[in-house]
Amino acid sequence: MTSESKPAHFLQNLIREDLTEGRVTQIATRFPPEPNGYLHIGHAKSICLNFGLAQEFGGTCNLRFDDTNPAKEEEEFVDAIKRDVSWLGFEWNGEAKYSSDNFDQLYEWALHLIKDGKAYVCDLSAEEARHYRGTLKEPGKNSPFRDRSVEENLALFEKMRNGEMEEGQCSLRAKIDMAAPNINLRDPIIYRIKKMAHHQTGDKWCIYPSYDFAHGQCDAIEGISHSICTLEFEDHKPLYDWLIENLPVPSRPRQYEFARLHLNYTVVSKRKLKQLVDEGHVDGWDDPRMPTLSGMRRRGFTPASIRNFCEMIGVTRSDSVVDVGMLEYSIRDDLDKNAPRAMCVIEPLKITLKNYPEGQEEMLSAPGHPVRDDLPARELPFGRTLYIEKEDFREEANKKYKRLVLGKKVRLRNAYVIFAEEVVKNDAGEIIEVICSVDLDTLGKDPADGVKPKGVIHWVSADNNVDCEVRLYDRLFNDAAPDAGGKNFLDCVNPDNLQVLKGCKAEIGLAKAEPEQGYQFERNGYFCRDSKYGSAEAPVFNRTIGLRDSWAKEQNK
């Protein structure tokens, strides 16, 4: 996970000490997502940390779904999470596990607490329970049902189990301390009634354990040595420890916390991501504008770029906001080194080479990558008619313009030098064609007259190309903190987050582009073929990231 040259972070030091002192003999971690949404970039940090630590210290890492709330969970989310973890390059220990695998044992342990006088059935409504709970400054007060006998609690809990109670009528609470400074210890709910089917257990249960009750006990059942959580669970740690100490669990896991990932220009609240999906602001959880791993994969992010980003930002216990520019740098750097090159004309302008024979076509060669000999060369069909970008031609221009100008020369990338002689316009006065001549003695060398062209532009054959759609994605939000300070995050949606361009022309080799394979479209940015839309005959290419950080330039204006 880290190189030898990089200082160890606090969790690495802690685990090394635990092994050295003999407190544990083998490291066992887990990644415990709730299957109530798709994984996002924040989860990537936890995935890389838990799986990375297990790899580094020769241990194991489980994938366990904390599926204790059937109201929000779906099998779709389970499948998506498995795909994302595998895509990131990690392999979990054995079969994927579920908290629901242990529902029978958790029920028995709830009975154990009741028999020990450490749990009771409470009839307070949710609103009444909040009132009795107290505040951060004031202690709570005991429920009027706190002193029920063991026998009464066992009988009531059995009625809950048998479906004889209605939702919200009662709950099972741990009996700890209603005056505890930590509110999580004020007789927390450990079982509640939910009369709905579960995606794993079907209709077997109508009561379900709370996350806090299930989490630590499942860690213990699985033999987890280091239960690594984000800082928001720090206040839950005393409850985690209390339950472990008061139940006959088979092992003693310990919880450790680290700072979660906060990324500017990004929202990672599952509730807000779900709102974006449900209200149609985006096209599903895997929309390339979403910070979900599925969306980032469709957009062209690579597993290596996300792993490298997670390593760059480090692991600490201090909350901070990471600049999204670091993530963008990571993907840009990875694609620059590894993405094959290609040419795609996004806004085509027709070029006719008047002195090139009609009906003739030759195949020119271009490198697959400027420094990667292992990437195969491309074959580019060249003929009498070509397409270039509209923005690469002007009738008149100053000396700073390094592209094609009427009466001037330019080089076509990996091809010949051409000279612009005249333009053809439509009735609206728009240029629809440029008539040029080509110097066929300039392939790989300068013109014989010694007048070198000042620029190089990309192009594709007009007769032998791939007609495609290009989607120019940008940041979903134009505010660095879209959900801070009481703002409505929807008011911060960037209105220019997507531009769809049809009728784009790509070099013929991109007909064989694999979905999610990244390319550098020379001079246009990094793109990948979309895995959801388009076809072999009419592919869709998504822009992953520009060649340069245009956002930083805009902010500095």
C-alpha positions as CSV (number, residue, x, y, z in Angstrom):
1,M,0.0,0.0,0.0
2,T,2.9,2.4,0.7
3,S,6.5,2.5,-0.5
4,E,9.4,2.1,1.8
5,S,10.3,5.8,1.2
6,K,7.0,7.0,2.5
7,P,6.6,7.4,6.3
8,A,4.3,4.9,7.9
9,H,0.9,6.2,9.1
10,F,-0.5,5.6,12.5
11,L,-2.5,2.5,11.7
12,Q,0.6,0.8,10.2
13,N,2.5,1.6,13.3
14,L,-0.3,0.4,15.5
15,I,-0.6,-2.9,13.7
16,R,3.1,-3.4,13.7
17,E,3.2,-2.9,17.5
18,D,0.2,-5.3,18.0
19,L,2.1,-8.0,16.1
20,T,5.4,-7.3,17.8
21,E,3.9,-7.3,21.3
22,G,1.9,-10.5,20.5
23,R,-1.5,-9.0,21.1
24,V,-2.5,-10.5,17.7
25,T,-0.9,-13.2,15.7
26,Q,-2.5,-12.4,12.3
27,I,-4.2,-9.3,11.0
28,A,-7.8,-9.6,9.9
29,T,-9.7,-6.6,8.6
30,R,-13.0,-6.1,6.9
31,F,-14.7,-3.7,4.5
32,P,-18.4,-3.4,5.8
33,P,-20.6,-1.4,3.3
34,E,-24.3,-1.1,3.8
35,P,-26.0,-2.2,0.6
36,N,-28.2,0.9,0.4
37,G,-26.4,2.7,-2.5
38,Y,-23.4,2.5,-4.8
39,L,-19.9,3.0,-3.5
40,H,-18.3,6.4,-3.9
41,I,-14.8,7.9,-3.9
42,G,-15.0,8.1,-0.1
43,H,-15.4,4.4,0.2
44,A,-12.4,3.9,-2.1
45,K,-10.2,5.3,0.7
46,S,-11.6,2.7,3.2
47,I,-11.3,-0.1,0.6
48,C,-7.7,0.7,-0.1
49,L,-6.9,1.0,3.6
50,N,-8.5,-2.2,4.8
51,F,-7.4,-4.4,1.9
52,G,-4.1,-2.7,1.7
53,L,-3.2,-3.2,5.4
54,A,-4.2,-6.9,5.1
55,Q,-1.9,-7.3,2.1
56,E,0.9,-5.4,3.7
57,F,0.9,-7.5,6.9
58,G,0.1,-10.9,5.4
59,G,-3.5,-10.9,6.8
60,T,-7.0,-11.2,5.4
61,C,-9.8,-8.8,4.6
62,N,-13.4,-9.8,4.5
63,L,-16.1,-8.1,2.4
64,R,-19.2,-8.0,4.7
65,F,-22.5,-6.4,3.9
66,D,-24.0,-4.7,7.0
67,D,-27.5,-5.5,5.9
68,T,-29.6,-4.7,9.0
69,N,-32.1,-2.3,7.4
70,P,-34.2,-4.1,4.7
71,A,-36.1,-0.8,4.1
72,K,-33.2,0.7,2.1
73,E,-31.3,-2.3,0.9
74,E,-31.4,-4.0,-2.6
75,E,-29.6,-6.8,-4.3
76,E,-28.6,-4.3,-7.1
77,F,-26.4,-2.5,-4.5
78,V,-24.9,-5.8,-3.4
79,D,-23.9,-6.7,-6.9
80,A,-22.6,-3.2,-7.7
81,I,-20.4,-3.2,-4.5
82,K,-18.9,-6.5,-5.4
83,R,-18.1,-5.3,-8.9
84,D,-16.5,-2.1,-7.6
85,V,-14.2,-3.8,-5.0
86,S,-13.1,-6.3,-7.7
87,W,-12.5,-3.5,-10.2
88,L,-10.3,-1.6,-7.8
89,G,-8.1,-4.7,-7.8
90,F,-8.9,-6.3,-4.4
91,E,-9.9,-9.9,-3.6
92,W,-11.8,-10.5,-0.4
93,N,-11.2,-13.5,1.9
94,G,-13.5,-16.4,1.0
95,E,-17.1,-15.7,0.1
96,A,-18.7,-12.4,0.6
97,K,-20.3,-12.2,4.1
98,Y,-23.5,-10.6,5.4
99,S,-24.5,-9.5,8.9
100,S,-27.8,-11.3,8.1
101,D,-25.7,-14.6,8.1
102,N,-25.6,-14.1,11.9
103,F,-29.2,-13.1,12.6
104,D,-29.9,-16.3,14.5
105,Q,-26.8,-15.8,16.7
106,L,-27.5,-12.1,17.2
107,Y,-31.0,-13.0,18.4
108,E,-29.6,-15.5,20.9
109,W,-27.2,-12.8,22.2
110,A,-30.1,-10.4,22.6
111,L,-31.7,-13.1,24.7
112,H,-28.5,-13.4,26.7
113,L,-28.5,-9.7,27.5
114,I,-32.2,-9.9,28.6
115,K,-31.4,-12.9,30.9
116,D,-28.5,-11.0,32.4
117,G,-30.8,-8.0,33.1
118,K,-28.9,-5.9,30.6
119,A,-31.7,-5.4,28.0
120,Y,-35.4,-4.6,28.2
121,V,-38.4,-4.1,25.9
122,C,-39.4,-0.5,25.9
123,D,-42.8,0.8,24.8
124,L,-41.8,4.4,24.4
125,S,-42.5,5.9,21.0
126,A,-39.6,7.3,18.9
127,E,-40.6,10.8,19.9
128,E,-40.9,9.9,23.6
129,A,-37.6,8.1,23.5
130,R,-35.9,11.2,22.1
131,H,-37.4,13.3,25.0
132,Y,-36.2,10.8,27.6
133,R,-32.7,10.6,26.1
134,G,-31.7,14.0,27.2
135,T,-29.2,16.3,25.4
136,L,-25.4,16.8,25.2
137,K,-25.6,19.0,28.2
138,E,-28.4,17.3,30.2
139,P,-28.6,13.6,31.3
140,G,-31.5,11.5,30.1
141,K,-34.0,9.8,32.4
142,N,-35.0,6.2,32.7
143,S,-37.7,4.8,30.6
144,P,-40.8,3.8,32.7
145,F,-40.4,0.3,31.2
146,R,-36.7,-0.1,32.2
147,D,-37.4,-2.2,35.3
148,R,-39.5,-4.9,33.7
149,S,-38.6,-8.3,34.9
150,V,-36.5,-10.7,32.9
151,E,-39.5,-13.0,32.4
152,E,-41.7,-10.1,31.1
153,N,-38.9,-8.9,28.8
154,L,-38.4,-12.4,27.4
155,A,-42.1,-12.8,26.8
156,L,-42.4,-9.4,25.1
157,F,-39.3,-10.0,23.0
158,E,-40.8,-13.3,21.8
159,K,-43.9,-11.5,20.8
160,M,-41.8,-9.1,18.8
161,R,-40.1,-12.0,17.2
162,N,-43.4,-13.7,16.3
163,G,-44.9,-10.6,14.7
164,E,-47.4,-9.9,17.4
165,M,-46.3,-6.3,17.8
166,E,-46.7,-3.5,15.3
167,E,-43.8,-1.4,13.9
168,G,-42.9,1.3,16.3
169,Q,-44.9,-0.2,19.2
170,C,-41.8,-1.2,21.1
171,S,-38.1,-1.9,20.8
172,L,-35.4,-3.8,22.6
173,R,-32.9,-1.5,24.4
174,A,-29.6,-2.3,26.1
175,K,-29.7,-1.3,29.8
176,I,-26.5,0.8,30.3
177,D,-26.7,4.3,31.8
178,M,-29.2,7.1,30.9
179,A,-26.8,9.6,32.5
180,A,-23.8,8.7,30.5
181,P,-21.9,11.6,29.0
182,N,-21.8,9.7,25.8
183,I,-25.4,9.7,24.4
184,N,-24.7,6.4,22.6
185,L,-24.6,4.7,26.0
186,R,-28.0,5.9,27.0
187,D,-29.9,2.7,26.6
188,P,-29.5,2.4,22.9
189,I,-32.0,0.4,20.7
190,I,-30.5,-2.9,19.7
191,Y,-33.6,-4.4,18.0
192,R,-36.6,-2.9,16.3
193,I,-39.6,-4.2,14.5
194,K,-39.6,-4.0,10.6
195,K,-42.3,-6.0,9.0
196,M,-40.7,-6.4,5.6
197,A,-38.8,-9.0,3.7
198,H,-35.0,-9.0,3.6
199,H,-33.0,-9.4,0.4
200,Q,-31.1,-12.3,2.0
201,T,-33.4,-13.9,4.6
202,G,-36.7,-13.4,3.0
203,D,-39.7,-13.4,5.4
204,K,-37.9,-15.2,8.2
205,W,-37.6,-12.1,10.4
206,C,-39.8,-9.2,11.4
207,I,-37.3,-7.8,13.9
208,Y,-33.9,-6.6,12.9
209,P,-30.8,-5.7,14.9
210,S,-29.4,-2.2,14.9
211,Y,-26.2,-1.5,13.1
212,D,-24.4,-0.9,16.4
213,F,-25.5,-4.2,17.8
214,A,-24.7,-6.2,14.7
215,H,-21.4,-4.6,13.7
216,G,-19.1,-5.5,16.6
217,Q,-20.6,-8.9,17.1
218,C,-20.1,-9.8,13.4
219,D,-16.5,-8.6,13.7
220,A,-16.1,-11.0,16.6
221,I,-17.7,-13.9,14.8
222,E,-15.4,-13.4,11.8
223,G,-12.3,-13.1,14.0
224,I,-11.6,-9.5,12.9
225,S,-8.5,-8.1,14.7
226,H,-8.7,-4.5,13.6
227,S,-12.1,-3.0,13.0
228,I,-11.1,0.2,11.1
229,C,-13.8,2.8,10.9
230,T,-14.1,6.5,10.0
231,L,-14.1,9.1,12.7
232,E,-17.9,9.5,12.9
233,F,-17.9,6.1,14.6
234,E,-15.5,7.2,17.4
235,D,-18.4,8.2,19.6
236,H,-19.9,4.7,19.1
237,K,-16.7,3.0,20.2
238,P,-17.8,2.8,23.9
239,L,-20.9,1.0,22.9
240,Y,-19.0,-1.3,20.6
241,D,-16.7,-2.2,23.5
242,W,-19.6,-2.5,26.0
243,L,-21.4,-5.1,23.8
244,I,-18.2,-7.1,23.2
245,E,-17.5,-7.2,26.9
246,N,-21.0,-8.2,27.9
247,L,-21.6,-10.9,25.3
248,P,-20.0,-14.4,25.0
249,V,-18.3,-13.5,21.7
250,P,-15.6,-15.8,20.3
251,S,-12.9,-13.2,19.8
252,R,-12.0,-9.6,20.9
253,P,-11.9,-7.2,17.9
254,R,-10.8,-3.6,18.5
255,Q,-12.1,-0.5,16.7
256,Y,-9.7,2.2,15.4
257,E,-10.8,5.3,13.6
258,F,-9.3,7.4,10.8
259,A,-10.4,10.6,9.0
260,R,-12.9,10.0,6.2
261,L,-12.3,11.6,2.7
262,H,-13.8,15.1,2.3
263,L,-13.4,16.2,-1.4
264,N,-14.3,19.7,-2.6
265,Y,-16.7,20.2,-5.5
266,T,-18.2,16.9,-4.5
267,V,-21.1,15.4,-2.5
268,V,-20.8,11.9,-1.1
269,S,-23.8,11.7,1.2
270,K,-25.7,8.6,0.0
271,R,-29.0,10.4,0.8
272,K,-28.0,13.3,-1.5
273,L,-26.6,11.0,-4.2
274,K,-29.9,9.1,-4.1
275,Q,-31.8,12.4,-4.5
276,L,-29.7,13.2,-7.6
277,V,-30.7,9.9,-9.1
278,D,-34.4,9.8,-8.0
279,E,-35.0,13.4,-9.2
280,G,-33.3,12.8,-12.5
281,H,-30.5,15.3,-12.1
282,V,-28.2,12.5,-13.3
283,D,-28.8,9.3,-15.3
284,G,-28.5,6.7,-12.6
285,W,-25.9,5.8,-9.9
286,D,-23.4,5.0,-12.6
287,D,-23.7,8.4,-14.4
288,P,-20.2,9.6,-15.3
289,R,-20.8,12.8,-13.4
290,M,-21.4,11.0,-10.1
291,P,-18.6,10.4,-7.6
292,T,-19.6,6.8,-7.4
293,L,-16.9,4.2,-8.4
294,S,-19.3,2.9,-11.1
295,G,-19.7,6.4,-12.5
296,M,-16.0,7.1,-12.4
297,R,-15.4,3.8,-14.2
298,R,-17.8,4.7,-17.0
299,R,-16.1,8.1,-17.2
300,G,-12.7,6.5,-17.8
301,F,-11.0,6.6,-14.4
302,T,-8.7,3.7,-13.9
303,P,-8.3,1.5,-10.7
304,A,-4.6,2.5,-10.5
305,S,-5.4,6.2,-10.6
306,I,-7.9,5.9,-7.7
307,R,-5.5,3.7,-5.7
308,N,-2.7,6.2,-6.3
309,F,-5.0,9.1,-5.2
310,C,-5.8,7.3,-2.0
311,E,-2.1,6.8,-1.3
312,M,-1.3,10.4,-2.0
313,I,-3.9,11.8,0.4
314,G,-2.6,9.6,3.3
315,V,-4.2,8.3,6.4
316,T,-4.6,10.5,9.5
317,R,-7.0,11.2,12.4
318,S,-7.4,14.9,11.4
319,D,-10.4,15.9,9.2
320,S,-9.5,18.0,6.2
321,V,-10.8,18.8,2.7
322,V,-8.8,17.3,-0.2
323,D,-8.7,19.3,-3.4
324,V,-10.4,17.4,-6.2
325,G,-7.6,18.6,-8.4
326,M,-5.4,15.9,-6.7
327,L,-7.9,13.3,-8.0
328,E,-7.9,14.9,-11.5
329,Y,-4.1,15.0,-11.5
330,S,-3.9,11.3,-10.6
331,I,-6.1,10.2,-13.5
332,R,-4.5,12.6,-15.9
333,D,-1.0,11.3,-14.9
334,D,-2.0,7.7,-15.3
335,L,-3.6,8.1,-18.7
336,D,-0.7,10.2,-20.0
337,K,1.6,7.3,-19.3
338,N,-0.7,4.5,-20.3
339,A,-3.5,5.6,-22.7
340,P,-3.1,4.8,-26.4
341,R,-3.3,7.9,-28.7
342,A,-6.0,8.4,-31.2
343,M,-7.5,11.3,-33.3
344,C,-11.1,12.4,-33.1
345,V,-12.5,15.5,-34.8
346,I,-15.2,16.8,-32.5
347,E,-16.6,19.6,-34.7
348,P,-15.8,18.5,-38.3
349,L,-14.9,20.9,-41.1
350,K,-14.4,19.3,-44.5
351,I,-11.0,19.7,-46.2
352,T,-10.6,18.8,-49.9
353,L,-7.1,18.3,-51.3
354,K,-7.6,19.4,-54.9
355,N,-4.3,17.9,-56.1
356,Y,-4.8,14.5,-54.5
357,P,-6.1,11.8,-56.9
358,E,-9.8,11.1,-56.6
359,G,-10.6,7.6,-55.4
360,Q,-7.1,7.0,-54.1
361,E,-6.4,6.1,-50.5
362,E,-3.1,5.3,-48.7
363,M,-2.5,4.0,-45.2
364,L,-0.2,6.1,-43.0
365,S,1.3,4.9,-39.8
366,A,1.2,6.7,-36.4
367,P,2.6,5.6,-33.0
368,G,0.2,4.1,-30.5
369,H,2.0,6.2,-27.8
370,P,4.9,8.6,-27.9
371,V,7.1,6.6,-25.5
372,R,5.4,3.2,-25.2
373,D,6.8,0.8,-27.8
374,D,4.6,-1.9,-26.4
375,L,1.5,-0.1,-27.7
376,P,1.0,-1.0,-31.4
377,A,1.1,1.6,-34.1
378,R,-2.1,2.7,-35.8
379,E,-3.0,2.8,-39.4
380,L,-4.6,6.0,-40.7
381,P,-6.4,6.0,-44.0
382,F,-5.5,9.2,-46.0
383,G,-7.4,10.4,-49.1
384,R,-8.7,13.4,-51.0
385,T,-11.2,14.5,-48.4
386,L,-10.5,14.9,-44.7
387,Y,-12.0,16.4,-41.6
388,I,-10.3,18.9,-39.2
389,E,-11.7,20.8,-36.3
390,K,-13.6,23.9,-37.1
391,E,-11.6,25.8,-34.6
392,D,-8.4,24.8,-36.4
393,F,-9.1,27.0,-39.4
394,R,-9.4,30.8,-39.9
395,E,-9.5,33.0,-42.9
396,E,-7.4,35.5,-41.1
397,A,-5.3,35.2,-37.9
398,N,-2.5,36.8,-36.0
399,K,0.9,35.3,-35.6
400,K,0.0,33.6,-32.3
401,Y,-2.5,31.3,-34.2
402,K,-0.6,28.1,-35.0
403,R,-3.2,26.3,-37.1
404,L,-4.5,26.4,-40.7
405,V,-5.0,29.9,-42.1
406,L,-6.1,30.9,-45.6
407,G,-2.9,31.3,-47.7
408,K,-0.7,29.5,-45.1
409,K,0.6,26.0,-44.4
410,V,0.0,23.6,-41.6
411,R,1.1,20.0,-41.0
412,L,-1.4,17.3,-40.5
413,R,-0.3,15.1,-37.6
414,N,1.6,12.0,-38.8
415,A,0.9,13.1,-42.4
416,Y,1.6,15.8,-44.9
417,V,1.8,19.6,-45.1
418,I,-1.2,21.2,-46.6
419,F,-1.8,24.8,-47.9
420,A,-5.2,26.5,-47.6
421,E,-6.2,28.1,-50.9
422,E,-9.9,29.0,-50.8
423,V,-13.1,28.5,-48.8
424,V,-16.6,27.4,-49.6
425,K,-19.5,29.0,-47.7
426,N,-23.2,28.2,-47.4
427,D,-26.0,30.7,-47.9
428,A,-25.6,31.9,-44.3
429,G,-22.0,32.8,-44.9
430,E,-20.6,29.9,-42.8
431,I,-17.5,28.1,-44.0
432,I,-18.4,24.5,-44.9
433,E,-15.3,23.4,-46.8
434,V,-11.7,24.5,-47.3
435,I,-10.0,23.8,-50.6
436,C,-6.3,23.0,-50.0
437,S,-3.3,21.6,-51.8
438,V,-1.1,18.9,-50.3
439,D,2.7,18.6,-50.6
440,L,3.2,14.9,-51.1
441,D,6.9,15.2,-50.5
442,T,6.5,16.2,-46.9
443,L,5.7,12.9,-45.2
444,G,8.2,12.9,-42.3
445,K,10.2,15.8,-43.6
446,D,9.9,19.6,-44.1
447,P,8.8,21.2,-47.4
448,A,11.5,21.6,-50.0
449,D,11.0,25.4,-50.2
450,G,12.3,25.7,-46.6
451,V,9.0,27.3,-45.4
452,K,8.1,25.3,-42.3
453,P,4.5,25.2,-41.2
454,K,4.0,26.8,-37.8
455,G,1.5,24.3,-36.4
456,V,0.3,20.7,-36.4
457,I,-3.4,19.8,-36.3
458,H,-5.2,16.5,-36.1
459,W,-7.5,15.1,-38.7
460,V,-9.4,12.0,-39.9
461,S,-10.4,10.6,-43.3
462,A,-13.8,11.9,-44.5
463,D,-14.4,8.5,-46.2
464,N,-13.1,6.1,-43.7
465,N,-13.9,7.0,-40.1
466,V,-16.1,6.2,-37.1
467,D,-19.1,8.3,-36.7
468,C,-19.5,8.8,-33.0
469,E,-21.1,10.8,-30.2
470,V,-18.8,12.6,-27.8
471,R,-19.9,13.6,-24.3
472,L,-18.0,16.4,-22.7
473,Y,-18.4,15.9,-18.9
474,D,-17.3,18.5,-16.4
475,R,-17.6,18.8,-12.6
476,L,-21.1,18.2,-11.4
477,F,-20.9,21.2,-9.0
478,N,-19.5,24.6,-9.5
479,D,-19.2,25.4,-5.7
480,A,-16.3,24.1,-3.8
481,A,-18.5,23.2,-0.8
482,P,-21.9,22.4,-2.4
483,D,-23.6,21.1,0.8
484,A,-21.9,23.3,3.5
485,G,-23.4,26.1,5.5
486,G,-27.0,25.2,5.1
487,K,-26.9,25.5,1.3
488,N,-29.2,23.5,-1.0
489,F,-26.7,21.5,-2.8
490,L,-28.9,21.3,-5.9
491,D,-28.5,25.1,-6.3
492,C,-24.8,24.4,-6.8
493,V,-25.2,22.1,-9.8
494,N,-22.9,23.2,-12.6
495,P,-25.3,24.0,-15.6
496,D,-22.4,23.1,-18.0
497,N,-21.6,19.7,-16.5
498,L,-22.4,17.9,-19.8
499,Q,-22.3,18.8,-23.4
500,V,-23.4,16.1,-26.0
501,L,-21.9,16.4,-29.5
502,K,-23.2,14.2,-32.3
503,G,-21.7,13.7,-35.7
504,C,-18.1,13.6,-34.4
505,K,-15.5,11.7,-36.5
506,A,-12.9,9.4,-35.0
507,E,-10.1,7.5,-36.7
508,I,-11.2,4.1,-38.0
509,G,-9.3,2.1,-35.4
510,L,-11.6,3.3,-32.7
511,A,-14.3,1.1,-34.1
512,K,-12.7,-1.6,-32.1
513,A,-12.4,0.4,-28.9
514,E,-13.3,-1.7,-25.8
515,P,-15.8,-0.1,-23.3
516,E,-14.0,1.8,-20.6
517,Q,-10.7,1.7,-22.4
518,G,-9.0,5.1,-22.1
519,Y,-7.5,7.0,-25.0
520,Q,-5.9,10.3,-25.4
521,F,-7.7,12.1,-28.2
522,E,-4.8,14.2,-29.4
523,R,-5.2,17.8,-28.5
524,N,-8.8,17.2,-27.1
525,G,-8.3,15.3,-23.9
526,Y,-8.7,11.8,-22.4
527,F,-11.7,9.8,-23.4
528,C,-13.1,6.3,-23.1
529,R,-15.8,4.4,-24.9
530,D,-19.0,4.3,-22.9
531,S,-20.1,1.0,-21.5
532,K,-23.8,1.8,-21.3
533,Y,-24.8,3.6,-24.5
534,G,-23.8,3.5,-28.2
535,S,-23.0,0.6,-30.5
536,A,-20.2,-0.8,-32.5
537,E,-21.4,1.2,-35.5
538,A,-22.1,4.4,-33.5
539,P,-20.0,4.4,-30.3
540,V,-20.3,7.0,-27.5
541,F,-17.1,8.4,-26.1
542,N,-17.0,10.1,-22.7
543,R,-14.4,12.7,-21.8
544,T,-12.6,11.6,-18.7
545,I,-10.5,14.7,-18.1
546,G,-8.9,17.5,-20.2
547,L,-5.3,17.6,-21.1
548,R,-4.8,20.5,-18.7
549,D,-6.5,21.8,-15.6
550,S,-8.9,24.3,-17.1
551,W,-10.7,24.9,-13.7
552,A,-7.5,26.2,-12.1
553,K,-7.1,28.7,-15.0
554,E,-10.7,29.9,-14.7
555,Q,-10.4,30.4,-10.9
556,N,-7.2,32.5,-11.4
557,K,-8.8,34.9,-13.9
